[in-house]
Amino acid sequence: MHTTLSKKDFSRYLPFLLLVMTVFRVLAGLRIPYMILANQRYDDRLLFENAYDLLSGVWLGSYDSYTLAKGIGYPLFLVLAKKLCLPYSVLLSLLQAAGAWLFVRAVSVRWQNPYGQAILYLLLLFSPISLTLLVTQRLYRMAIVPGMVLVVFSSMIGLTLRKELPLKKQLPWAFLTGLTLAFFWQIREDSVWILPFIAVMTVWNVGYVILVLHKKLNTKALLLHCLTMLLPLLLLFGANTGVSVINRIHYGVFLNNDRTEGNFAELMSLLYHLDSNTRTNPDIWISRDTIVRAEAASPTLQQIQPLLDSYTEDWATRDGEIPGDHFSWVLRDAVQDSGIAPNAVSAQTFYGNVLSELRAAVASGELTEKTDGALYFSSQSRGVLPEEIPGILSDTLQNIWKIAGYTDCALSSSAKSAGRLSDIRRMESFASCLTVYPTLSQFQAADYDSIEDETLYDFNEIYSSGMVSLLNKSNAIYQLLGQPMFLLALLALCVLTVRVIHGLFHGDTKDLELWILTCGILLSAVLLRFGCGLFTAWFSEDMQKFINSFYSCGVYILLQMFKYLAVITTATSLQPIRKQYFQNFRNSHKEKEE
């Protein structure tokens, strides 16, 4: 009797305990320092400038060559925090908490163990990737990627597992999936990696409604159910169209961003395809020879040639070449500083004219496209030779294993900001967060007279060190158990696969749906890491640290979701077998006693 009461008491206080842990997570976010890289003109500072303009009600402000270069997702997040009168760190912590809660709610229709759900919530709430230097502490768009990945995937799981329920229970999940997917799409320009999972689950859901539920529903209800399953993709299309319409109103161009759409994107894609007379290593996406030949073939490009050549020289490495996608920013700089394109329409016209001239040069044979059989997975990166794919895939799987162990997940109390003091202070004030300022030697000369005592700016580092140390110890526990848990999840997936195949031969498909979801999450993680490997293959040795815990931050949370879903699904699937086994064991034991 006493044990039963204790369990009831514990269940009664469980929500309160979870609330306390959530509050602690929020307070921890307030206590850790944030790194403001105000000197990152094309990244951190650019997105804050967009946020300033959004808050002022002028959309993205007056046009320049960088206005439409990046998605508006992160600036909107910054503005939301400001509108809600919340510090940036609080909203960031609440995003992680919301994602953790949604994942638990999503699977609750198939797994109703309250104690297990509480543990699952806490494991996701304190996910190491949400407590990592390059992701969490840097005020940049990667900070919201793990939380949003968790929210979007959880929403889609919740919708999929509820498609047989009444429409009123499906609609909230459908709207949530669509709205969060639309927002996620605007965070980065390469968010297309999430589409295969969403598309496959949408096809599965619609197909299930048509093929299985048609006998239970009349025509109107069937159409409404199908429309509900399609709602996430419809909302994504509608939101993207809406952003393009607003850009059309403000800037005269119907684009989400000009990095993946419009004449600039097509021009960069063509430049990546152009052949060169000089052989360069794969790290050089556009050679100097290609740039020179493009200038010779394009009278329009020749109008900015002096600036373009000068900036190309500035950006070049020791061998005189420009690695990776850096030439796209060189071109933007030259167009901006030349004044040849004062607005978005004239910019699109300029890039369009260059594009037409280069295409004409290709048609006439003056320029040639590469014929090496390379595969172009994206219009914004170089082609990949078929023989390179096994190496990239091998690298992907090796890094999946590292990420499964939460490699590089750690906070730092000395996450120092960089840039002009005035810019750092402005961004710090906007985000209302704790910031560790640069040391005196890092300040530019113009800032020296504004600093009276260097030690004043070391206080935040000292103040945050205790919390940072505590959270790093939490991360260390995840790191210790991460890879064994991943192996357990893979084993669970193998067992579940056998169960699904056995069920298909015997007309039982109850585990098939969760198997598809589990495999979809794992394959999404592999796809995202594969894409990061393609884009970052040119990174120098000192930039390698940015690949996993920065560009691949979404992979961490996907693998964490995969681990838990695989184990939970398999354990739930095997529960009837376990019950039957123990029942038979007890019956056998009774027979022996008799």
Secondary structure, 3 states (H helix, E strand, C coil): CHHHHHHHHHHHHHHHHHHHHHHHHHHHHHHCCEECECCCCCCHHHHHHHHHHHHHCCCCCCCCCCCCCCCCHHHHHHHHHHHCCCCHHHHHHHHHHHHHHHHHHHHCCCCCCHHHHHHHHHHHHCCHHHCCHHHHHECCHHHHHHHHHHHHHHHHHHHHCCCCCCHHHHHHHHHHHHHHHHHHHCCCCCHHHHHHHHHHHHHHHHHHHHHCCCCCCCHHHHHHHHHHHHHHHHHHHHHHHHHHHHHHHHHCCCCCCCCCCHHHHHHHHHHHHECCCCCCCCCCCCCHHHHHHHHHHCHHHHCCHHHHHHHHHHHCCCCCCCCCCHHHHHHHHHHHHHCCCCCHHHHHHHHHHHHHHHHHHHHHCCCCECCCCCECCCCCCCCECHHHHHHHHHHHHHHHHHHHCCCCCCCCCCCECECCHHHHHHHHHHHCCCEECCCHHHCCHHHHHHCCCHHHHHHHHHHHHHHHHHHHHHHHHHHHHHHHHHHHHHHHHHHHHHHHHHHHHCCCCCCHHHHHHHHHHHHHHHHHHHHHHHHCCCCCHHHCHHHHHHHCHHHHHHHHHHHHHHHHHHHHHHHHHHHHHHHHHHHHHHHHHC
